[in-house]
Amino acid sequence: MLRRLLRFLWDSHGAPRLDRYVPKLTPARPRNVTATREQIEAMLAHATPCMRAFITLCSDLAIRSGTVTKIAPEHYNPENQTLSFVTKKDARVTLATTAAVREIIAACDLSNPLPFVTQLRQCEAGTRGRHMKHAQVHAAIIAREFTALRIEAGIIKRITPHDLRRTAAVATLRYTNNLRTVQSLLGHRSLQSTIWYLDHDLYPVDTQTLEAIKKPHLVWSKDRPA
C-alpha cells in the first residue's frame, strides 16, 4: 500500500520517487504441520458434538477455523448438498459435503440462523432453539477447547485447527495430483498461496519419470504408465 501511494505521488504530483526504497516484505509462510488420520479420529472420539462439527469441517473440507464458526444453514444447499460461503479476502467458495458433514448438518435446525457449531453447543447446554446472536461460539474459544481436546486425546504433537486444513490439502494433492483441485478446495485466488501449503511435501522424481519425459508420445499418451 505504501509503495503504491508513493508511486501515485511521483506519477501525479511530481514528488521524489521513493517507492523503490520501500522494502518488499515476504508474507509469512504457513506451518508445515499435518495431522494423521489416527490423530483426527482420536480427537473426534473425545469430542463433544460442537467440537466434532468443528474438527470435521476443518479436516474434511479444509475450511479455516474462523470461517467454520460462522458456517450456518444459510450457507447450505440441501438440494446440491453443498456449502457456499465467503472466506478470507472475500474469496467465494463452494464445496461439496462429505457424509460426515451432512450427518452434522442433519443434527441441526436449518430454520435456525445460528451457525452449526453454535447450535450444537446450545444443544449440549440444553438451550436448543434459543436464537441469540450473542450466544455464538467464537474462534478463540474453539481454539482453546481444541488444545484441551488434543491433550485429552493423548496427542503430544502440537496440532492447531489450521493444521487440519493443511492436512486436507496435502491429502487432496496426493489423491488427485492436481494443484488446481487443491486451490479450489482452499479457496485461494493465487496458486502461489496453494503451493506454500504443499511445497514441504514434494515427492522425489524417479528414474521412470525422467526416462518417460524424453519420449513425448509416451508422456501425452492416454495409455502411459501410471
Secondary structure as UniProt FT lines:
FT   HELIX           2..13
FT   HELIX           19..21
FT   HELIX           37..46
FT   HELIX           49..61
FT   HELIX           65..68
FT   TURN            69..70
FT   HELIX           73..75
FT   STRAND          76..77
FT   TURN            78..81
FT   STRAND          82..86
FT   HELIX           88..90
FT   STRAND          92..96
FT   HELIX           99..106
FT   TURN            110..111
FT   HELIX           116..124
FT   TURN            125..126
FT   TURN            128..129
FT   HELIX           133..135
FT   HELIX           139..152
FT   TURN            153..154
FT   HELIX           161..176
FT   HELIX           179..186
FT   HELIX           191..198
FT   TURN            199..200
FT   HELIX           207..212
FT   TURN            213..214
FT   HELIX           216..219
FT   TURN            222..223
//
